[in-house]
C-alpha cells in the first residue's frame, strides 16, 4: 500500500502520495502556481512510454489547483528517495 500524506484544506481533504510528493520535490516548490507551471511545461516532453508519469503529473496539477496558496505553504515537501 503506498504511503500517503494528508492535508486538510477546508472544505475538502487533499491527499498526496509519496510518489506525488517526490515528483513535486524534483521541481521548484517555492510557490504553488510556479510548481504547477513547471509541471505543465514538462508534459509535452513526456512520451507514450511515460504514461504513468503523465498521469502522476496531471494528478499533482489537479490537487495543487484545488488548494489555496496558504494551504500549499503549510505543506512539508520532503522527498522520500528510496535507494
N, CA, C and O atoms as a GROMACS GRO file, in nm:
protein
  332
    1UNK      N    1   0.085  -0.117   0.000
    1UNK     CA    2   0.000   0.000   0.000
    1UNK      C    3   0.089   0.124   0.000
    1UNK      O    4   0.178   0.135   0.084
    2UNK      N    5   0.067   0.217  -0.094
    2UNK     CA    6   0.152   0.336  -0.098
    2UNK      C    7   0.131   0.426   0.021
    2UNK      O    8   0.020   0.441   0.072
    3UNK      N    9   0.240   0.486   0.064
    3UNK     CA   10   0.233   0.580   0.175
    3UNK      C   11   0.168   0.708   0.126
    3UNK      O   12   0.189   0.749   0.012
    4UNK      N   13   0.089   0.771   0.212
    4UNK     CA   14   0.021   0.894   0.172
    4UNK      C   15   0.046   1.004   0.275
    4UNK      O   16   0.072   0.977   0.392
    5UNK      N   17   0.037   1.126   0.227
    5UNK     CA   18   0.047   1.242   0.315
    5UNK      C   19  -0.085   1.316   0.302
    5UNK      O   20  -0.124   1.352   0.191
    6UNK      N   21  -0.154   1.338   0.413
    6UNK     CA   22  -0.283   1.404   0.410
    6UNK      C   23  -0.269   1.549   0.451
    6UNK      O   24  -0.191   1.583   0.541
    7UNK      N   25  -0.345   1.632   0.385
    7UNK     CA   26  -0.352   1.772   0.422
    7UNK      C   27  -0.498   1.812   0.419
    7UNK      O   28  -0.566   1.794   0.318
    8UNK      N   29  -0.545   1.864   0.527
    8UNK     CA   30  -0.686   1.904   0.534
    8UNK      C   31  -0.695   2.052   0.500
    8UNK      O   32  -0.639   2.138   0.569
    9UNK      N   33  -0.766   2.081   0.392
    9UNK     CA   34  -0.784   2.218   0.345
    9UNK      C   35  -0.934   2.237   0.327
    9UNK      O   36  -0.992   2.183   0.233
   10UNK      N   37  -0.996   2.313   0.417
   10UNK     CA   38  -1.142   2.330   0.411
   10UNK      C   39  -1.181   2.377   0.272
   10UNK      O   40  -1.114   2.465   0.217
   11UNK      N   41  -1.284   2.324   0.213
   11UNK     CA   42  -1.378   2.230   0.271
   11UNK      C   43  -1.346   2.084   0.242
   11UNK      O   44  -1.425   1.997   0.279
   12UNK      N   45  -1.234   2.053   0.178
   12UNK     CA   46  -1.208   1.913   0.144
   12UNK      C   47  -1.069   1.872   0.188
   12UNK      O   48  -0.985   1.956   0.222
   13UNK      N   49  -1.045   1.743   0.188
   13UNK     CA   50  -0.916   1.688   0.223
   13UNK      C   51  -0.839   1.659   0.096
   13UNK      O   52  -0.892   1.598   0.003
   14UNK      N   53  -0.715   1.702   0.091
   14UNK     CA   54  -0.629   1.676  -0.024
   14UNK      C   55  -0.522   1.578   0.023
   14UNK      O   56  -0.454   1.602   0.122
   15UNK      N   57  -0.508   1.469  -0.050
   15UNK     CA   58  -0.415   1.363  -0.012
   15UNK      C   59  -0.309   1.349  -0.121
   15UNK      O   60  -0.342   1.331  -0.238
   16UNK      N   61  -0.183   1.357  -0.082
   16UNK     CA   62  -0.071   1.336  -0.175
   16UNK      C   63  -0.004   1.203  -0.143
   16UNK      O   64   0.023   1.173  -0.026
   17UNK      N   65   0.022   1.124  -0.245
   17UNK     CA   66   0.100   1.002  -0.227
   17UNK      C   67   0.247   1.040  -0.217
   17UNK      O   68   0.284   1.153  -0.252
   18UNK      N   69   0.331   0.949  -0.171
   18UNK     CA   70   0.474   0.977  -0.166
   18UNK      C   71   0.529   0.998  -0.306
   18UNK      O   72   0.620   1.079  -0.325
   19UNK      N   73   0.477   0.928  -0.405
   19UNK     CA   74   0.520   0.950  -0.544
   19UNK      C   75   0.490   1.093  -0.586
   19UNK      O   76   0.572   1.156  -0.654
   20UNK      N   77   0.375   1.144  -0.548
   20UNK     CA   78   0.340   1.282  -0.581
   20UNK      C   79   0.430   1.381  -0.509
   20UNK      O   80   0.475   1.479  -0.569
   21UNK      N   81   0.458   1.356  -0.382
   21UNK     CA   82   0.549   1.442  -0.305
   21UNK      C   83   0.687   1.440  -0.369
   21UNK      O   84   0.749   1.545  -0.387
   22UNK      N   85   0.736   1.321  -0.403
   22UNK     CA   86   0.868   1.309  -0.465
   22UNK      C   87   0.873   1.386  -0.597
   22UNK      O   88   0.971   1.454  -0.625
   23UNK      N   89   0.768   1.375  -0.677
   23UNK     CA   90   0.762   1.448  -0.804
   23UNK      C   91   0.769   1.598  -0.778
   23UNK      O   92   0.845   1.669  -0.845
   24UNK      N   93   0.692   1.647  -0.683
   24UNK     CA   94   0.692   1.791  -0.654
   24UNK      C   95   0.831   1.837  -0.609
   24UNK      O   96   0.872   1.948  -0.642
   25UNK      N   97   0.902   1.753  -0.535
   25UNK     CA   98   1.033   1.792  -0.482
   25UNK      C   99   1.140   1.800  -0.590
   25UNK      O  100   1.246   1.861  -0.568
   26UNK      N  101   1.116   1.742  -0.705
   26UNK     CA  102   1.211   1.750  -0.816
   26UNK      C  103   1.213   1.891  -0.874
   26UNK      O  104   1.314   1.934  -0.930
   27UNK      N  105   1.104   1.962  -0.861
   27UNK     CA  106   1.088   2.094  -0.920
   27UNK      C  107   1.089   2.202  -0.812
   27UNK      O  108   1.089   2.173  -0.692
   28UNK      N  109   1.089   2.326  -0.855
   28UNK     CA  110   1.092   2.440  -0.764
   28UNK      C  111   0.961   2.447  -0.688
   28UNK      O  112   0.855   2.466  -0.747
   29UNK      N  113   0.969   2.431  -0.558
   29UNK     CA  114   0.848   2.424  -0.476
   29UNK      C  115   0.820   2.554  -0.401
   29UNK      O  116   0.739   2.554  -0.308
   30UNK      N  117   0.885   2.664  -0.439
   30UNK     CA  118   0.866   2.789  -0.364
   30UNK      C  119   0.724   2.843  -0.374
   30UNK      O  120   0.676   2.910  -0.281
   31UNK      N  121   0.655   2.815  -0.485
   31UNK     CA  122   0.517   2.861  -0.497
   31UNK      C  123   0.431   2.755  -0.564
   31UNK      O  124   0.478   2.680  -0.649
   32UNK      N  125   0.307   2.751  -0.525
   32UNK     CA  126   0.212   2.655  -0.580
   32UNK      C  127   0.194   2.679  -0.730
   32UNK      O  128   0.201   2.585  -0.809
   33UNK      N  129   0.172   2.804  -0.768
   33UNK     CA  130   0.148   2.837  -0.909
   33UNK      C  131   0.274   2.808  -0.991
   33UNK      O  132   0.265   2.753  -1.102
   34UNK      N  133   0.391   2.843  -0.939
   34UNK     CA  134   0.516   2.817  -1.010
   34UNK      C  135   0.538   2.668  -1.031
   34UNK      O  136   0.583   2.626  -1.138
   35UNK      N  137   0.508   2.589  -0.931
   35UNK     CA  138   0.521   2.443  -0.943
   35UNK      C  139   0.424   2.390  -1.047
   35UNK      O  140   0.461   2.304  -1.128
   36UNK      N  141   0.302   2.438  -1.045
   36UNK     CA  142   0.204   2.395  -1.145
   36UNK      C  143   0.252   2.430  -1.286
   36UNK      O  144   0.239   2.349  -1.378
   37UNK      N  145   0.307   2.549  -1.304
   37UNK     CA  146   0.357   2.591  -1.435
   37UNK      C  147   0.472   2.503  -1.481
   37UNK      O  148   0.478   2.466  -1.598
   38UNK      N  149   0.563   2.469  -1.390
   38UNK     CA  150   0.675   2.381  -1.425
   38UNK      C  151   0.625   2.243  -1.467
   38UNK      O  152   0.674   2.185  -1.564
   39UNK      N  153   0.529   2.190  -1.393
   39UNK     CA  154   0.475   2.058  -1.427
   39UNK      C  155   0.403   2.062  -1.561
   39UNK      O  156   0.416   1.969  -1.640
   40UNK      N  157   0.328   2.167  -1.587
   40UNK     CA  158   0.260   2.180  -1.716
   40UNK      C  159   0.361   2.192  -1.831
   40UNK      O  160   0.337   2.144  -1.941
   41UNK      N  161   0.474   2.256  -1.804
   41UNK     CA  162   0.578   2.276  -1.906
   41UNK      C  163   0.642   2.144  -1.948
   41UNK      O  164   0.683   2.131  -2.063
   42UNK      N  165   0.653   2.046  -1.857
   42UNK     CA  166   0.720   1.920  -1.893
   42UNK      C  167   0.628   1.823  -1.967
   42UNK      O  168   0.677   1.732  -2.033
   43UNK      N  169   0.498   1.842  -1.958
   43UNK     CA  170   0.404   1.746  -2.018
   43UNK      C  171   0.430   1.720  -2.167
   43UNK      O  172   0.429   1.603  -2.207
   44UNK      N  173   0.452   1.823  -2.250
   44UNK     CA  174   0.474   1.794  -2.393
   44UNK      C  175   0.601   1.713  -2.420
   44UNK      O  176   0.612   1.650  -2.525
   45UNK      N  177   0.696   1.713  -2.328
   45UNK     CA  178   0.821   1.640  -2.347
   45UNK      C  179   0.811   1.493  -2.307
   45UNK      O  180   0.902   1.415  -2.337
   46UNK      N  181   0.704   1.455  -2.241
   46UNK     CA  182   0.688   1.316  -2.199
   46UNK      C  183   0.632   1.235  -2.315
   46UNK      O  184   0.544   1.282  -2.388
   47UNK      N  185   0.683   1.114  -2.333
   47UNK     CA  186   0.636   1.031  -2.444
   47UNK      C  187   0.542   0.921  -2.398
   47UNK      O  188   0.512   0.909  -2.279
   48UNK      N  189   0.495   0.842  -2.491
   48UNK     CA  190   0.396   0.738  -2.463
   48UNK      C  191   0.444   0.636  -2.360
   48UNK      O  192   0.363   0.582  -2.284
   49UNK      N  193   0.573   0.608  -2.356
   49UNK     CA  194   0.626   0.511  -2.260
   49UNK      C  195   0.619   0.564  -2.117
   49UNK      O  196   0.632   0.487  -2.022
   50UNK      N  197   0.600   0.692  -2.102
   50UNK     CA  198   0.597   0.754  -1.970
   50UNK      C  199   0.454   0.786  -1.927
   50UNK      O  200   0.429   0.887  -1.860
   51UNK      N  201   0.361   0.700  -1.965
   51UNK     CA  202   0.219   0.723  -1.937
   51UNK      C  203   0.190   0.737  -1.788
   51UNK      O  204   0.110   0.821  -1.747
   52UNK      N  205   0.256   0.655  -1.706
   52UNK     CA  206   0.233   0.664  -1.561
   52UNK      C  207   0.278   0.800  -1.507
   52UNK      O  208   0.213   0.857  -1.419
   53UNK      N  209   0.388   0.851  -1.560
   53UNK     CA  210   0.436   0.982  -1.518
   53UNK      C  211   0.340   1.093  -1.563
   53UNK      O  212   0.316   1.188  -1.489
   54UNK      N  213   0.287   1.080  -1.682
   54UNK     CA  214   0.189   1.177  -1.733
   54UNK      C  215   0.068   1.181  -1.640
   54UNK      O  216   0.020   1.289  -1.604
   55UNK      N  217   0.018   1.066  -1.601
   55UNK     CA  218  -0.096   1.057  -1.510
   55UNK      C  219  -0.060   1.121  -1.376
   55UNK      O  220  -0.140   1.197  -1.320
   56UNK      N  221   0.058   1.090  -1.325
   56UNK     CA  222   0.102   1.145  -1.197
   56UNK      C  223   0.110   1.297  -1.203
   56UNK      O  224   0.067   1.365  -1.110
   57UNK      N  225   0.166   1.351  -1.310
   57UNK     CA  226   0.178   1.496  -1.326
   57UNK      C  227   0.040   1.560  -1.327
   57UNK      O  228   0.017   1.662  -1.262
   58UNK      N  229  -0.053   1.501  -1.401
   58UNK     CA  230  -0.190   1.555  -1.406
   58UNK      C  231  -0.256   1.549  -1.268
   58UNK      O  232  -0.327   1.643  -1.229
   59UNK      N  233  -0.235   1.442  -1.195
   59UNK     CA  234  -0.292   1.430  -1.060
   59UNK      C  235  -0.240   1.541  -0.970
   59UNK      O  236  -0.317   1.604  -0.897
   60UNK      N  237  -0.110   1.564  -0.974
   60UNK     CA  238  -0.049   1.666  -0.888
   60UNK      C  239  -0.099   1.805  -0.927
   60UNK      O  240  -0.133   1.885  -0.840
   61UNK      N  241  -0.104   1.834  -1.056
   61UNK     CA  242  -0.154   1.964  -1.101
   61UNK      C  243  -0.297   1.985  -1.053
   61UNK      O  244  -0.332   2.094  -1.008
   62UNK      N  245  -0.379   1.882  -1.063
   62UNK     CA  246  -0.518   1.893  -1.018
   62UNK      C  247  -0.529   1.920  -0.869
   62UNK      O  248  -0.608   2.004  -0.826
   63UNK      N  249  -0.449   1.851  -0.790
   63UNK     CA  250  -0.453   1.870  -0.645
   63UNK      C  251  -0.400   2.007  -0.606
   63UNK      O  252  -0.454   2.073  -0.518
   64UNK      N  253  -0.293   2.050  -0.672
   64UNK     CA  254  -0.239   2.182  -0.643
   64UNK      C  255  -0.339   2.291  -0.680
   64UNK      O  256  -0.352   2.392  -0.610
   65UNK      N  257  -0.410   2.271  -0.790
   65UNK     CA  258  -0.510   2.367  -0.832
   65UNK      C  259  -0.628   2.376  -0.738
   65UNK      O  260  -0.697   2.478  -0.733
   66UNK      N  261  -0.652   2.269  -0.664
   66UNK     CA  262  -0.766   2.264  -0.573
   66UNK      C  263  -0.736   2.324  -0.436
   66UNK      O  264  -0.826   2.342  -0.355
   67UNK      N  265  -0.609   2.355  -0.410
   67UNK     CA  266  -0.574   2.408  -0.279
   67UNK      C  267  -0.533   2.555  -0.289
   67UNK      O  268  -0.497   2.603  -0.397
   68UNK      N  269  -0.539   2.623  -0.179
   68UNK     CA  270  -0.502   2.765  -0.174
   68UNK      C  271  -0.350   2.778  -0.158
   68UNK      O  272  -0.281   2.682  -0.124
   69UNK      N  273  -0.300   2.900  -0.184
   69UNK     CA  274  -0.159   2.927  -0.162
   69UNK      C  275  -0.123   2.911  -0.015
   69UNK      O  276  -0.015   2.862   0.018
   70UNK      N  277  -0.213   2.952   0.074
   70UNK     CA  278  -0.188   2.937   0.217
   70UNK      C  279  -0.176   2.790   0.256
   70UNK      O  280  -0.088   2.752   0.333
   71UNK      N  281  -0.265   2.708   0.202
   71UNK     CA  282  -0.261   2.565   0.230
   71UNK      C  283  -0.132   2.504   0.175
   71UNK      O  284  -0.068   2.423   0.242
   72UNK      N  285  -0.094   2.544   0.055
   72UNK     CA  286   0.030   2.495  -0.004
   72UNK      C  287   0.149   2.532   0.083
   72UNK      O  288   0.240   2.451   0.101
   73UNK      N  289   0.149   2.652   0.136
   73UNK     CA  290   0.258   2.698   0.220
   73UNK      C  291   0.275   2.617   0.347
   73UNK      O  292   0.382   2.619   0.408
   74UNK      N  293   0.171   2.547   0.387
   74UNK     CA  294   0.177   2.465   0.508
   74UNK      C  295   0.224   2.322   0.481
   74UNK      O  296   0.251   2.247   0.574
   75UNK      N  297   0.235   2.285   0.353
   75UNK     CA  298   0.282   2.150   0.320
   75UNK      C  299   0.430   2.136   0.356
   75UNK      O  300   0.508   2.230   0.342
   76UNK      N  301   0.466   2.020   0.402
   76UNK     CA  302   0.606   1.988   0.426
   76UNK      C  303   0.648   1.898   0.310
   76UNK      O  304   0.612   1.781   0.304
   77UNK      N  305   0.724   1.955   0.220
   77UNK     CA  306   0.765   1.882   0.100
   77UNK      C  307   0.907   1.830   0.117
   77UNK      O  308   1.004   1.899   0.088
   78UNK      N  309   0.916   1.707   0.163
   78UNK     CA  310   1.043   1.640   0.185
   78UNK      C  311   1.039   1.510   0.107
   78UNK      O  312   0.952   1.426   0.131
   79UNK      N  313   1.133   1.491   0.014
   79UNK     CA  314   1.130   1.368  -0.066
   79UNK      C  315   1.161   1.245   0.017
   79UNK      O  316   1.228   1.252   0.120
   80UNK      N  317   1.113   1.133  -0.031
   80UNK     CA  318   1.140   1.004   0.030
   80UNK      C  319   1.211   0.920  -0.075
   80UNK      O  320   1.151   0.830  -0.134
   81UNK      N  321   1.339   0.950  -0.098
   81UNK     CA  322   1.414   0.879  -0.200
   81UNK      C  323   1.455   0.743  -0.144
   81UNK      O  324   1.527   0.736  -0.044
   82UNK      N  325   1.411   0.640  -0.208
   82UNK     CA  326   1.449   0.504  -0.167
   82UNK      C  327   1.569   0.462  -0.250
   82UNK      O  328   1.570   0.474  -0.372
   83UNK      N  329   1.669   0.413  -0.182
   83UNK     CA  330   1.791   0.372  -0.253
   83UNK      C  331   1.796   0.224  -0.271
   83UNK      O  332   1.891   0.172  -0.328
   0.00000   0.00000   0.00000
